[in-house]
Amino acid sequence: MTDFAATKALFHLPEGMIYLDGNSLGALPLAADKAVGRTLRDEWGEMLITGWNRAGWMGMPMALGDRIGRLIGAEPGHVVMGDTLSIKVFQALAAGLDMRPDRRVILSDSGNFPTDLYMAEGLIKALDKGHELRIVAPEDVAGAITDEVAVLMLTEVDYRTGRLHDMADLTRRAHDAGVITVWDLAHSAGALPVDVAGAGADFAVGCTYKYLNGGPGAPAFIYVAPRHSAQTSTILSGWQGHDAPFDFDLGYRPNPGAERLRVGTPPILQMAALGAALDIWDHVDMGALRAQSMKLTDMFIEGVEATCPTLRLASPRDAGMRGSQVSFAFEDGYAAMQALIARGVIGDFRAPDIMRFGFTPLYVDEGDVQGAVDIIADVMGNALWDQPEYKIRSAVT
Ligand SMILES: *Cc1c(COP(=O)(O)O)cnc(C)c1O
């Protein structure tokens, strides 16, 4: 079991704010301040270049990868940190296509996050072998898995609606048709239990600044199944994925294992912050987290529906079918969200009409949910959002 009142005390939460956007940027773990300060002063400051050996910087991408591996059900040594999620999507997709050289279709769904689709488009152009990106509705994915498909690339939890794909079932169907799977866990890692090994996933990727609380710009992770790691093509054959980077060979020879998926120099300061966040995650029971997340999201839906008839639930009603977020559709959702933010309830807006609220049990509790419901009821019931200042769009929504 996990004591969520105790975990909440480990985060910095601004006074008077109800933060329901940990699905976009997780809250600051109090210990991250000291951890980053220590890395700056005692390591960078005092050790300079020797920090790569003396402070263990070089081993951090694999060491942190293993700690995330526990949260996603990965075998030790098969999760590697580095770069951003977009880059890791590109790498995993390229590796998958390389394993199915006589197939030309990448299958994804219209609920996927745009960067995943854009990276696929770019890869198709760069390879110039006539690949096709086939995008179907989320509910049509299972039926679209055919033996033309090289790679099935899906995000498990839809960033807009929170709808959850059945990873084990779709992976099984994909494998029956000889298809390689790439799972994006951006809205899964730290949001619900994941079992990449149990599901038989071939590749998985995700970011660490959302539910995992690694901070803005924290590095992404990539998982490769042990059965593939020794043959995986890396496409971005950077020196840190070389078998012996400090031999400075003129030719690329990949590391024999998953570490080949490293590209360049890792972000040590970001990893120090992520390490502090994982000090909390190391003690979290994912089953307890899921139970608490379902309780909070159910309570939120019930409260909002009871008080705001103009908001339409855009997430699955069954908690077992959604991740750890709740979305409501409302035509003036952007203005409504700005009015909520002005009153200390922080969610976000996704075009065209989605008001999105993330629930992070490590630092959001029942009192926060009730407080948010009361403010939403006031803003919607009294049309407080209908003010010109709430309709001016910012760059980040
Ligand atoms: C958040 C998110 C990303 C972001 O990619 P970055 O390269 O980290 O900016 C990509 N894919 C999905 C599915 C996401 O939810």
The ligand as an SDF file (V2000), in Angstrom:
LIG
                    3D

 15 15  0  0  0  0  0  0  0  0999 V2000
    3.6270   14.4390  -24.5530 C   0  0  0  0  0  0  0  0  0  0  0  0
    3.7280   13.5320  -25.7370 C   0  0  0  0  0  0  0  0  0  0  0  0
    4.8020   13.6390  -26.6420 C   0  0  0  0  0  0  0  0  0  0  0  0
    5.8180   14.7280  -26.4980 C   0  0  0  0  0  0  0  0  0  0  0  0
    7.0030   14.4690  -27.2010 O   0  0  0  0  0  0  0  0  0  0  0  0
    8.3000   15.3460  -26.8460 P   0  0  0  0  0  0  0  0  0  0  0  0
    9.3080   14.9550  -27.8530 O   0  0  0  0  0  0  0  0  0  0  0  0
    8.6990   15.0010  -25.4340 O   0  0  0  0  0  0  0  0  0  0  0  0
    7.9230   16.7880  -26.9410 O   0  0  0  0  0  0  0  0  0  0  0  0
    4.8660   12.7090  -27.6600 C   0  0  0  0  0  0  0  0  0  0  0  0
    3.9290   11.7320  -27.8180 N   0  0  0  0  0  0  0  0  0  0  0  0
    2.8800   11.6210  -26.9640 C   0  0  0  0  0  0  0  0  0  0  0  0
    1.8810   10.5310  -27.1660 C   0  0  0  0  0  0  0  0  0  0  0  0
    2.7410   12.5310  -25.9220 C   0  0  0  0  0  0  0  0  0  0  0  0
    1.6830   12.4410  -25.1130 O   0  0  0  0  0  0  0  0  0  0  0  0
  1  2  1  0
  2  3  1  0
  2 14  2  0
  3  4  1  0
  3 10  2  0
  4  5  1  0
  5  6  1  0
  6  7  2  0
  6  8  1  0
  6  9  1  0
 10 11  1  0
 11 12  2  0
 12 13  1  0
 12 14  1  0
 14 15  1  0
M  END
$$$$
